[in-house]
Amino acid sequence: MAHHASAKKRIRQIERRTAVNRNRVGAIRTSIKKVEAAIASGDQAAAREALKVAQPVIHGGVTKGVLHRNTAARRLSRLSARIKAMQS
């Protein structure tokens, strides 16, 4: 357990940041699941709209440091590829 005041403060700050970061990661996962559900339903228009909503959420996670930029790019690329493949 921390004994110094500064170390105790860091523990409090880390708890707050962890809660915020978990919320952000959860929002990213939810938005991805919504796109995947729209893809599974077979409705390409709904899938495109869901991806349009999910894209800024995912990029926001990159900006805030909870997601690596290459991971975000890979996920968006794979989702858009799956939506594009629905045409044929």
URDA-V519431 format. One record per residue. RES is the residue in one small letter. SS is DSSP state (helix for helix, strand for strand, loop for the rest). PHI is phi as a letter, one per 40 degrees, with the letter a starting at -180 (999 if undefined). Layout:
RES,SS,PHI + RES,SS,PHI
This chain:
m,loop,999 + a,loop,c + h,loop,b + h,loop,c + a,helix,c + s,helix,c + a,helix,c + k,helix,c + k,helix,c + r,helix,c + i,helix,c + r,helix,c + q,helix,c + i,helix,c + e,helix,c + r,helix,c + r,helix,c + t,helix,c + a,helix,c + v,helix,c + n,helix,c + r,helix,c + n,helix,c + r,helix,c + v,helix,c + g,helix,c + a,helix,c + i,helix,c + r,helix,c + t,helix,c + s,helix,c + i,helix,c + k,helix,c + k,helix,c + v,helix,c + e,helix,c + a,helix,c + a,helix,c + i,helix,c + a,helix,c + s,helix,c + g,loop,g + d,loop,c + q,helix,c + a,helix,c + a,helix,c + a,helix,c + r,helix,c + e,helix,c + a,helix,c + l,helix,c + k,helix,c + v,helix,c + a,helix,c + q,helix,d + p,helix,c + v,helix,c + i,helix,c + h,helix,c + g,helix,c + g,helix,c + v,helix,c + t,helix,c + k,helix,c + g,loop,g + v,loop,c + l,loop,a + h,loop,c + r,helix,c + n,helix,c + t,helix,c + a,helix,c + a,helix,c + r,helix,c + r,helix,c + l,helix,c + s,helix,c + r,helix,c + l,helix,c + s,helix,c + a,helix,c + r,helix,c + i,helix,c + k,helix,c + a,helix,c + m,loop,c + q,loop,c + s,loop,c
